[in-house]
Amino acid sequence: MATEISRSTVEDGVAASSRPRRFTLFGLIGVVLALALAAVALVQVRQFALLKQSVVYQDDYVVLSLYQVEAEYLRLREYWVRAQYERDNFDRDALQLRYDIWVSRVGLLHNERTARLMVGNDDYVAPLAKMNDFIARADKVLGPTSTRPLDVAALAALQPALDALGGPIHSMSLSASHHVSEQITERNAAVRQHNQVALALTVFLSLLVLVFGLMAMRQMRLLGERQRALVDLTAHLREAQRQAEAASEAKSVFLANMSHEIRTPFHGLLGMLSLLRDTGLNARQVDYLRTATESADHLLTILNDVLDMSLLESGRLTLSEEPVDLRDLLREVEALMRPQAQLKSLALHIDADPGVPEKVRADRTRVKQILFNLVNNAVKFSDRGVVVLDLHRASDDEGREMLEFVVTDTGIGMDQITLDRLFKRFSQGDESRSRRHGGTGLGLEISRSLARLMGGDVTAKSVSGEGSSFSFRMPLQTLAPAPRPALPHPAAAEGALPGMGSLRVLVAEDHPVNRQYMAALLEGMGHQPFFAGNGLEAVQAIRERRFDIVLMDLHMPLLDGVGATLSIRALPDGASATVPIIALTADAFAQTRERCLMAGMNDFLAKPVSPERLSAMLRRLFGGAGSTDAPSSGLADAPAPEAAPVVLDRATLDAALRAMPRERLAHLLRSFFDQGPEMVERLRIALRDGQALDLRVNAHAARGAALNFGLSALAQTAQALHEGATHVPAHEIARLIQRFEQLLTRSREACEAAGLLEPVTE
Amino acid sequence: MPTRRRFVSCLAAALPMAPARALDAATGPVVLTVFGRVSKPNAGSAAQFDMAMLEQLPQHSFVTRTPWYATPRKFSGPLLRDVLAACGARGSNLRATALNDYRVDLPFEDTQRFDVLLARLLDDKPMAVRDKGPLFIIYPFDSSAELRTTVYFSRSAWQLKSLEVQ
């Protein structure tokens, strides 16, 4: 390919050097062509002028005119002689007419054009003078002023003069005839000459056109060749680019694969470490274990960063947006970061502006990741003072609505040089700091890349020694008032799982350490684990025994998770073929997830599998909460009735009853009402402490649950609390809480009256 | 439609036979004799005009350049087509004869297509025989390039004596 390119470069060089010469040639031919065309035009103009001249001057007509003069002269002479012989019998008028006609003919010779034709010709000038002379004398006899009677004597006296005119007139006629024929010959010669010139010019023009045509053809051919060369070059470049991209992608994929290949055994290690803690260790061992766990956690963080980075680089990281409760999210950040802050005696304030919507569309995990990173950095680089995470609305340069999270600390801060290098890969504040605080240095770059992927950005301001302020902006995507599943109050889902006894769980996992970890986890929850070492074993196990659920690792020898799922779904036994299958993988690609669902898996559990996530998953499948999802849709965010809301909305309750057994609904309702006093207490504490955010969160949760159960009046009051939390006066809030408490009782009574709280004996 | 066409052709056929209003006889010296296919003769089978009769027809005049005069000249007199109409002349060709026995043929159509003048005044003065008078057939040469050719120059007969309608 390199030789190709260099050859075409050489060709270009050659073409460039010959270009001026070609332009000169073109210019020359153009000038010659223009000149030739001008010459042709000139010849034609002259020919036209010649033709016009011959028409206008009527040279040959003059010859006729002279001939007529001679003829009339002869006739006049005849009448003249007859008049002298016949005397009185002669018709004077006839002679007069002949004389007048002849005079008129002679008069024509005075014509300017005739004169021009005959100028300088003695044969013309002398006879004309003689004729004029004669007419002057004859007019005394026959002119307009002559006497009436014809004077025969006078005629006789003029006879010799008249006769003498014969010779000159004849020679004048002859001379004119010769002269004109000479002129015609001359003109013909001129026309012939013009024609020859024109012919020559035409031949010349034809040659020029031919040359021009040849040059144009050559040029076209050159153009075609150059275009072909360009096309070839483009193809080569495209191929090279494709190869480069493929290589880069392969590297990214390799990196991603390697990092989660490392993570798989690593999770086993982590699991084992956590199990080891409960095996009665002595103080020293506990200390070693803690150090090992910390190192492992750090290593996992690095691995995750590397994985994220490689995904971002290869463009394979996709955001999965979902409705996110912003306050919930902030609470999660707070819950995780507060212990760290307390460890360093730092105050941590997390605050959300009332103007920020309750829920937005966002990638919950990634937003949290960015916030963790920013808050974590703030805590890490501050030794005293306060770390503040503040959420408010903003708008970008184009006027788009944005959400802005600002993390401010009173830490060591940064100078301008450090700020400039901040988001560069692998660069931390400075080397010493890096060593002191640890970390991959990828965190900020990942955060910024993620923020930009979301359509926002992460920016930093800092004054060395005074602290830093990091701003994370993302587009505000408010939720359309669309139906959205609302879970009952989180408290309702905690504790004992209703309707979920000991489950028979098949774990398909090839890694022995992970198998042990999963076994410990499941047994800890009171379930019965069974194991299969690969996909084939898993399918075989499903055919032989009944399981409540299958946890399927994706990467297994012999038959992988997707293949095993396809086989299970194809089993003839209906009960076996419909067993819920959950994918277990450290693979973070969205495509992988899609592939799992396409193969017929029900859900997806990301490794590392934490007890919380596993139990949430099982609850969703076998517990009460998940089953209320569908029927409650459309009611959660529906506007509550304005006036006199009913205490109990039967339609919603009926829908809930269709979706779940009466017993479970009764249980859920009972637990909701049982937690009522506690809920009211939480609202009162929030009011007392001025914690508007807590007030809103609790009111919101209460409202969601109340709506699901069709407790319309209660839901409406909860909503009023939720909306008024930040701006309604305290006494009004107190009144609303009191009303909420009253409605709780009334709702419970209504449910009891409807027999909804009684357990059904089976 | 056929009926109507027949009617029209009947009418056309009838026209020449309609009693023609005879042309008054010339009282002064005859300056123009029209003979041949003339439907309103006043002297045997020919129509004779004296200068007064030509004066009575609608008079026209124009200024034009000609090969015979160095400058543009003004010509006045009746239109040739009016003269022909006055004596009921119809045909396809006119043979003009001059006093000097110059003869030339004009297509009858020329008198319809162009305002051909039978000029009797040159620059508002009568023309003597020695000034190519007394009558001069003049085409409006300046009105069309088509007319400025030898063909039309030669059709312009001067010292006109008679017209034969063929």
Interface residues (C-beta under 8 A of the other chain):
Chain A: V55 V56 Q58 Y61 Q68 E72 L97 D100 I101 V103 S104 R105 G107 L108 N111 E112 R113 P144
Chain B: P67 W68 Y69 A70 L99 N100 Y102 A128 V129 R130 D131 K132 R148 T149 T150 F153 Q159
